[in-house]
């Protein structure tokens, strides 16, 4: 289902902010489910493991979904929706920070790693 016109600014803003790494995503239970919390609402994104779709929910302070965007593989927004999931995943798993640290270690002279004698 394509993103409804009234939710397009919400969807595109979320995708852009996440691509820049400016959303403090956290794991939200099952694999490929993430959320960002605010004082009186939350945003949740998840990829369905059984069919190619991404679901984005705006959740109020009572835990009720107040807006839902569902993007399927054939939809125009599919690539953006998948990039949203991938950005959230990289943030939660600390991919950038871990890669930076690994490159720092690889740049050191001599043996590296726990128990290395250099």
N, C-alpha and C positions, 0 to 999 in steps of 0.2 A: 504494500500500500504506500503510495507516495506521501511525502510529508504534507500535511494540510497547510494551505496558504497562511492561516493565522499562526501556525507554529513554526513556520520557516525561519523567522529571525531567531527564535529560541534554538532551533536545531543548528543553524549555521554559526551562531555565536558560540555555542557549546563546542562544535567541531574545531573552530579556529582557536579558541582559548586552550583546548586540550592539545592541539598540534604544537602550540608554543610551550607546552609543559607548565601552563599556569593554573592548572586545576589540581587540587590536592586529593587525587583519587585514592580510594582505599578498597580493599577486597570486600565483597558483599555476599559472601557465602559460596555458592557454587562456582565452578571454573567459568571464566569469562563473564563474571558479574562484578560490577564495580559501582561505587557510589561516592558522591561528594556531599557532605552535610553542611547545613547552615543553621542558624539559630531556630528558624521556624519552618524549614522545609529541607528537602533533599532532592538530589537528582540521581537516578539510578539508570545504568545502562547494562544490558546483557545481550549476549549472542546465544541464540538457541542452538544447542548441540545437535538437534535432530533435523533441523531444516535451516537453510541459509536465510536467516533473518536476524535483525538487530532491533531491540526494543528499548526505547528511552522513556522513562517515566519521571514526571515531576510529582513529588509526593509531599503532601501537606504535613503539618505538625502532628496530625492524628494518624499518620501512616497510610492515608488514602491517596490513591493516584488521582491527581487533578487534571493531568494531561498525559496522553500516551502517544508516542510516535513509534510506528512499526514500519521498518524498512526491509523489503525483501530483495533478493538477489537481482531480480529483473528491474527494480526501480532505479530511477535516475540518480537518487541519492545513495545508492549502495556503496560506492567507493568511499564516500565521506563517512558513512556509518561504520564501515569496517575500519577506517583510519581512526575513528573515535575509540573503538574497542582496542585497537593496537596501541594507541597513545596511552590509554588508561592502564593497559597491561604493562607497558614499559615503565610507567611511573610507579606502579605498585611493586613490580619486581626489581626496581632500581637498576634497570639495564644500563643507563648512561653512566651512573656513578660506579657500578661494578666494572664496566668496560674501561673507564678512565683509570681506575685503580690497577686493573690488570695490565694496561699499557705502561703505567708507571713502573710496575714490578718488572715487566719485560725489558724496560729500558735500563735497568740496573746492571752493573758489571758483576760478573761471577754467578754463582749458583743462586737460585731463588726458590721460594716455597718453604713450607714448614719442614724443619729438619735439614735444610740445605746447609752444606758446609762450604763456605765460600772463601 
